């Protein structure tokens, strides 16, 4: 492990990085939010189906 080489590569990456514009940030936020809501909705539907199947099977 070459520590000076690793540090220079990290510094190079940080120099290339930039702060996203407001439009970029909003677009990424919307996409991430939609993904979170979608995954939550799928989990809710699966949970509702499981509750329905377990309560219907016992009666």
C-alpha positions as CSV (number, residue, x, y, z in Angstrom):
1,X,0.0,0.0,0.0
2,X,1.6,3.2,-1.2
3,X,0.2,5.9,1.1
4,X,1.6,9.0,-0.8
5,X,0.2,7.6,-4.1
6,X,-3.2,7.0,-2.4
7,X,-3.3,10.5,-1.0
8,X,-2.6,12.1,-4.3
9,X,-5.3,10.1,-6.0
10,X,-7.8,11.1,-3.4
11,X,-6.8,14.8,-3.8
12,X,-7.2,14.5,-7.6
13,X,-10.7,13.1,-7.2
14,X,-11.6,15.9,-4.8
15,X,-10.3,18.5,-7.2
16,X,-12.4,17.1,-10.0
17,X,-15.6,17.0,-7.8
18,X,-17.9,20.0,-8.0
19,X,-21.0,21.1,-6.2
20,X,-24.2,20.2,-8.1
21,X,-26.3,23.0,-9.5
22,X,-29.8,23.6,-8.0
23,X,-31.4,21.9,-11.0
24,X,-29.2,18.8,-10.7
25,X,-29.8,18.6,-7.0
26,X,-33.6,18.9,-7.4
27,X,-33.6,16.2,-10.1
28,X,-31.6,13.8,-8.1
29,X,-33.8,14.5,-5.0
30,X,-37.0,13.8,-7.0
31,X,-35.7,10.6,-8.4
32,X,-34.5,9.3,-5.1
33,X,-37.7,10.3,-3.4
34,X,-39.8,8.5,-6.1
35,X,-37.6,5.4,-5.6
36,X,-38.1,5.5,-1.8
37,X,-41.9,5.9,-2.2
38,X,-42.0,3.1,-4.8
39,X,-40.1,0.7,-2.6
40,X,-42.3,1.6,0.4
41,X,-45.5,1.1,-1.7
42,X,-44.3,-2.4,-2.9
43,X,-43.5,-3.3,0.8
44,X,-46.9,-2.1,1.9
45,X,-48.7,-4.1,-0.8
46,X,-46.7,-7.2,0.0
47,X,-47.5,-6.7,3.7
48,X,-51.2,-6.2,3.0
49,X,-51.4,-9.3,0.9
50,X,-49.7,-11.3,3.6
51,X,-52.1,-10.0,6.3
52,X,-55.0,-10.8,4.0
53,X,-53.8,-14.3,3.2
54,X,-53.0,-15.2,6.9
55,X,-56.3,-13.8,8.2
56,X,-58.4,-15.5,5.4
57,X,-56.6,-18.8,5.9
58,X,-57.3,-19.0,9.6
59,X,-61.0,-18.3,9.4
